[in-house]
Amino acid sequence: MANAFLTASAIADQAMATLYESTFLGELVHTDYGAELATKKLGNTINIRKPATFTAQAFNRANGIQLQDAVEDSIPVVLDTIPDVSFAVTDEDMTLKMDAFDERLLTPACEAIVQYVDLAILALRSGVTQVAGTHPNADTLKQTWDTPEVLIEAKRQLDVNKVPLRDRYAVVGPTMASRWLNTDLLKHADKSGTTEALREGSIGKSLFGFDTFQTGNVGQPAGAPAIGAPTTEIGLAFHKSALALASAPLELPPAGSGVDAAVRNFKGLSLRVTHGYDQKYKQQVVSVDFLFGVKLLDAKRAVLLKGANRVA
């Protein structure tokens, strides 16, 4: 007999918790899209709000304060992608308790969606033009791509552009991370009181002003790069407001369709779970999907971390 508690609603509750806990890059980018949280379809546009900006004014006691209207621009983001993970569930699986069902089936499904979203966010690197690690004096300054000091140059570029000091992040690949971790700066991190972040899997917390992480989704250069192609991984140092992730819940199937479904929203993330029966193959089918779009909001708030491209 199927577990009566393993419904689309129960699965959606657990899926949202798993998705949120597994989300990596989605937690590092801008996700505020205001009151537009309503069901959407593929191709719909949602307006996300950029953080408000103000200008400081010199106080004049004779005139008093000067009230300012918040300059809060909206940028349209097209919800153009639906990553989907669908899997068959046997009657035996449906008798599992939620913990076992989550571990065997639901967590891997949600992790696949998270990886898909992370890759989409990293694809926004193509619109970033600022680079650290290839400066003519990079070797002299010891700020090449394979040392954490490359973040000093990334910091300089963001500082010149008056990017806020808070909410700065750096994401690099496994090769770059291994080079950085082999430097004295990070090998002796235990002497500087930063071991907690290292144990949790990040490379370093507040490393030259950036909370720094590694992910295999950064990608590797080709074994034999073509002329003009990258010869190293391409990491990214950025402010949270440089990139945006917009998500909205998909519509539920129509009533009477025989499909049990539920949507969940939490902190800018939305997902839908559908659960039905495939009579042809006599099995139950669970689908987890996630409607989203990504956008580069401000290229001046991001810096590529890389070595030189191949020239000959």
Secondary structure as UniProt FT lines:
FT   TURN            4..5
FT   HELIX           8..22
FT   HELIX           25..27
FT   TURN            34..35
FT   TURN            42..43
FT   STRAND          45..49
FT   TURN            61..63
FT   STRAND          74..78
FT   STRAND          84..89
FT   HELIX           91..94
FT   HELIX           98..101
FT   HELIX           102..106
FT   HELIX           107..122
FT   HELIX           123..127
FT   STRAND          131..132
FT   TURN            136..137
FT   HELIX           138..141
FT   TURN            145..146
FT   TURN            148..149
FT   HELIX           150..160
FT   TURN            161..162
FT   STRAND          168..172
FT   HELIX           174..181
FT   HELIX           184..187
FT   HELIX           189..191
FT   TURN            192..193
FT   HELIX           195..199
FT   TURN            200..201
FT   STRAND          204..207
FT   TURN            208..209
FT   STRAND          210..214
FT   HELIX           216..218
FT   TURN            227..228
FT   STRAND          235..239
FT   HELIX           240..242
FT   STRAND          243..248
FT   TURN            255..256
FT   STRAND          260..266
FT   TURN            267..268
FT   STRAND          269..278
FT   TURN            279..282
FT   STRAND          283..289
FT   STRAND          291..296
FT   HELIX           299..301
FT   STRAND          302..305
//
